[in-house]
Amino acid sequence: PQPLVSLQVCERLAAAGLGGAAFARAAAALERGGAAHAAAAASLRGLSFGSPRPLRWLWRRAAALPKEAPPRDADADAALALALGGFDDPRLPLVLDLGCGFGTSLLSLSRPA
């Protein structure tokens, strides 16, 4: 087995929100490779979407994308007024994702602890 390739594939799967059993199978394959691959196998066992390495893949992707110009103040104010007016109960908490990480904050909040 090739530990670096296995780690990178699993990190990208985790960054896409996938994984689970695939990580366990990859770790088992690395463990069959002997003690030299034990550290890589151990890192796969605890891998998840919120782990630092998958988030680093997302950051690299975001850094490579072209950047959009911010909206004009009038457009932003109108969009906010429209969004806030659409809630059934304005007393409920509002979570605002500012768009800095492909929605990772909201995805992490939506998963059971």
N, C-alpha and C positions, 0 to 999 in steps of 0.2 A: 504494500500500500504506500501511497505517497501522502504523507501527513499534511504538507502545505496545501496541496490541491484539495484534499478532503476538507480541511478547515475552511478554505475559501468558499467552496461550494456550499457547505453548511451555513456559513455566515451569510451568504447571499440569500439562501432559502429563509433564514431567520429574518433578514431584512425585508423579505417579501411577506412575512407573516406566516410562513409555512414551517414545516419541520416535524417535531415530535418524534415519531417512530424512525424517521430517516436519520436523525441524529444518533439514536441508540444503535442502529445498524452500522452507521459509519464508525462509531466509537468501538463497537465490537470488532469490526474489520481491522481497525488500527491496533487494537489490543492483541490480535492474532499475529501482528507484525513484530511483537516482542517488546522488550523494555524500552527500546529507543523511541517507540511511538506512544508510550504510556502518558506523557504529559499532554500530547495532542488529543488523545482519547478522553482524558479527564476534562479538558476544556470543552469538548463537545457535549459531555453529559449535562453540564449546567447552562448550555446555550439557549437563549430565548430572544424574542423580539427586542426586549429592553436591555439586552446585554450591550456593553460598550462596543464590541467589534462590529456587530450588525449595524448599529447606529452610525458607526464610522463609515460604512459603505454608503448609507443614505446621505451622509454629509458630503462625501466625495461626489456623489451624483448631483446633489443640489448645487455644489460649488461649480460644477461643469456646465450647468444649464444657463442659457442667456437670461439676463435679468429684465424684468418688466419695470417700466416707469411707474411710480406711485400715482394713484388717481388724483384728480383735482379735488380741492377741498369741498367744493359744492357737490361733486359726485359722491364723495365719501359720506358727507352729511346726509344726503338723500338715501343712500344705501343703508346707513345705520338706522335712520328713522323708519324705513320700510321693514327692516329686520326686527327691530324692537316692537313694532306695532303688530307683529304676527304671532306673539306669544299669547296663549290662553290665560295664563296666570303670571303676570309680571313679578309676583313676589318670589317665584322660584329662582334658584341660583342660575346665573348665566356663566357658561364657560366659553371663553373666546380664544380660539386658536389663531394666532397671528400669522400662521403660514411660514414658520421658520424651519420646519423639519418634516415635511410630507405628512403632517397629521399625526406624528408619533405621540404627541402628548395626549390627544384624544383617544388614540388606539390603546395606549397604556392605561388610561383611565377606564376604558370600557371593559377591560379584562378583569376577571375575578382576581382578588388579591391572594 
